[in-house]
Amino acid sequence: MASLISCPHCGVRPKEEFSIRGDAGLARPVPDAGAEAWYDYVYLRDNPRGRHSEYWHHSSGCRRWLIVERDTVTHAVHGVRDAALSKLGGEPA
């Protein structure tokens, strides 16, 4: 059975319409941050186990950025919201 994502704009769609772009909780460093801060932001990532918020792009649909909360172990989706309307830190990659 195909995995489904409930897009807040398009309704329930197959996951193949989306591209995962990474951790939605990362805060982008200020432009004049040191090289170490930028290195950490660009190259170092956690590999969480359990519930995690990620940026997803609905590339074959409304083309909106979404924040999908899913379990990285079971792949169960617990929530989807529009990233532009979210107060969570970070930006789409």
C-alpha positions in Angstrom: 0.0 0.0 0.0 1.3 3.4 -0.9 2.2 6.0 1.8 -0.1 9.0 1.8 0.5 12.6 2.9 -2.4 14.9 3.7 -1.4 18.2 2.0 -3.3 21.1 3.6 -3.9 22.6 0.1 -4.4 19.5 -2.2 -5.8 16.9 0.2 -4.5 13.3 0.5 -1.7 12.6 -2.0 0.8 9.8 -2.6 4.2 10.5 -1.0 5.9 10.2 -4.4 4.6 13.7 -5.2 6.8 15.2 -2.4 10.5 15.8 -2.0 12.0 15.6 1.5 14.3 18.5 2.2 15.5 18.0 5.8 15.2 19.1 9.4 12.6 21.8 10.0 14.1 22.7 13.4 17.5 24.0 12.2 18.1 27.7 12.7 20.1 29.4 9.9 23.1 31.3 11.2 23.3 35.0 10.7 25.2 36.0 7.6 28.3 37.1 9.5 28.5 34.0 11.7 31.9 32.4 11.8 33.0 29.5 9.6 32.4 26.9 12.4 28.7 27.9 12.7 28.2 27.7 8.9 30.1 24.4 8.7 27.8 23.0 11.5 24.7 24.3 9.7 25.6 23.0 6.2 27.3 19.6 7.0 26.3 18.3 10.5 22.9 16.7 10.9 21.4 14.5 13.6 19.8 11.3 12.6 16.8 11.3 15.0 14.9 8.2 16.0 11.2 8.8 16.6 9.0 11.8 15.9 10.7 14.5 13.9 9.7 17.6 11.9 11.0 17.9 8.3 10.6 20.2 5.4 8.8 18.6 2.5 8.1 20.2 -0.9 4.9 19.3 -2.8 6.8 19.3 -6.0 4.2 17.5 -8.1 1.2 19.4 -6.6 0.7 22.8 -5.2 4.5 23.4 -5.0 4.2 24.6 -1.4 6.7 24.0 1.4 5.2 21.9 4.2 6.4 20.8 7.6 5.6 17.1 8.1 5.9 15.6 11.5 6.6 11.9 11.1 8.1 9.0 13.0 11.4 8.1 11.5 11.1 4.5 12.7 7.5 3.7 11.5 7.2 6.4 8.9 3.8 7.2 10.3 2.8 10.8 9.6 1.5 12.7 12.7 0.8 16.1 11.2 1.3 18.3 8.2 1.2 22.1 8.1 2.1 24.9 5.7 5.7 26.0 6.4 4.9 29.6 5.5 2.3 29.8 8.2 4.5 28.0 10.8 6.3 29.6 13.7 8.9 26.8 13.8 12.5 28.0 13.2 14.6 27.3 10.1 14.0 27.7 6.4 13.4 25.4 3.5 16.6 24.1 1.9 
